[in-house]
């Protein structure tokens, strides 16, 4: 058993499920006194971002995109912008997608030119295109401009490129997708100071959640956080410039923090990420006792045969989707869920591998578009953190801020 204080973060791995109700006694666990906002500052990772996207930075960057994101079979997706499902659940509209064609074309001039897939070359042109920001109205595969998506579309695409690179090249592979906003009161977007309601809606949101919210807006859905198109574009521009050329911007230093975990089971802070489908208490902070489920992957009710209601479920990644794990934990009466990363059969390497998605990597936990919000918080932690919580001498007190 492990006592834990949690503050929630973000993630991304699809799965569907129905909205489940949590007992009032458990819900009351989170009706705690207000917790002070976290201090900005990145506690893990070495991030590099560019406002205009890696592709407009150098021909080498185009080659990297080609290597790391277009390495699949012909027709496989490189990146997309715009929600693939509209408010009417029509999956065929409102998506601009860049796919591997198998046809090499040159990018750059002279000795600096590199051969990349034509889908990558088209993506590079689209990143640099502008126009009036508004929702997409047509489909396109490998477009060279953002059409009716305009500036917002190119900014959202740039954020995906930046986040993709941060996840491939950072060790441990945290990326900056899970970095969250704090103290947004008084920040001006598109020249307009945020209202108290807008600032409150943004505080605690992670950069991945902003990216996904832009996809919804570009797909014809509602604008997020009460922002205008111009304000949303301005926010994404700040995200893209947060670590311009690998140095934290003034905005990043004042308004971005890395979710983290502290515990009596280990020394110092350890990074964490959040989910896009679980509820968020104020600034994502909550507390309780942590109990490991058995089987450890927690994919069905049998894992909770002896689980005490009201505790935080500690679950290992694997066997089913993140959404299913948290859904089952909710049904079993858990007050929250912490999911820790899995290990390959050969075990985890001594030195974390950049771009790996197991062991010490932090992955985002997402759900299929339209999945109902689950009523309990959920967080993802590195394998070493999960093992320490699992094997610590009970009770293990911890604090998770996401």
Secondary structure as GFF3:
##gff-version 3
##sequence-region A 1 402
A	DSSP	beta_strand	2	7	.	.	.	ID=ss1
A	DSSP	alpha_helix	24	27	.	.	.	ID=ss2
A	DSSP	three_ten_helix	28	30	.	.	.	ID=ss3
A	DSSP	three_ten_helix	54	56	.	.	.	ID=ss4
A	DSSP	alpha_helix	59	69	.	.	.	ID=ss5
A	DSSP	beta_strand	77	81	.	.	.	ID=ss6
A	DSSP	beta_strand	96	99	.	.	.	ID=ss7
A	DSSP	beta_strand	104	107	.	.	.	ID=ss8
A	DSSP	three_ten_helix	110	112	.	.	.	ID=ss9
A	DSSP	beta_strand	114	117	.	.	.	ID=ss10
A	DSSP	alpha_helix	118	127	.	.	.	ID=ss11
A	DSSP	beta_strand	140	141	.	.	.	ID=ss12
A	DSSP	three_ten_helix	147	149	.	.	.	ID=ss13
A	DSSP	alpha_helix	150	169	.	.	.	ID=ss14
A	DSSP	beta_strand	180	181	.	.	.	ID=ss15
A	DSSP	beta_strand	188	189	.	.	.	ID=ss16
A	DSSP	beta_strand	192	193	.	.	.	ID=ss17
A	DSSP	alpha_helix	196	202	.	.	.	ID=ss18
A	DSSP	alpha_helix	207	218	.	.	.	ID=ss19
A	DSSP	three_ten_helix	224	226	.	.	.	ID=ss20
A	DSSP	alpha_helix	229	240	.	.	.	ID=ss21
A	DSSP	alpha_helix	250	255	.	.	.	ID=ss22
A	DSSP	beta_strand	256	257	.	.	.	ID=ss23
A	DSSP	beta_strand	260	263	.	.	.	ID=ss24
A	DSSP	beta_strand	266	274	.	.	.	ID=ss25
A	DSSP	three_ten_helix	282	284	.	.	.	ID=ss26
A	DSSP	beta_strand	285	292	.	.	.	ID=ss27
A	DSSP	three_ten_helix	301	304	.	.	.	ID=ss28
A	DSSP	beta_strand	312	316	.	.	.	ID=ss29
A	DSSP	alpha_helix	322	331	.	.	.	ID=ss30
A	DSSP	beta_strand	336	340	.	.	.	ID=ss31
A	DSSP	beta_strand	377	381	.	.	.	ID=ss32
A	DSSP	alpha_helix	383	391	.	.	.	ID=ss33
A	DSSP	beta_strand	398	401	.	.	.	ID=ss34
###
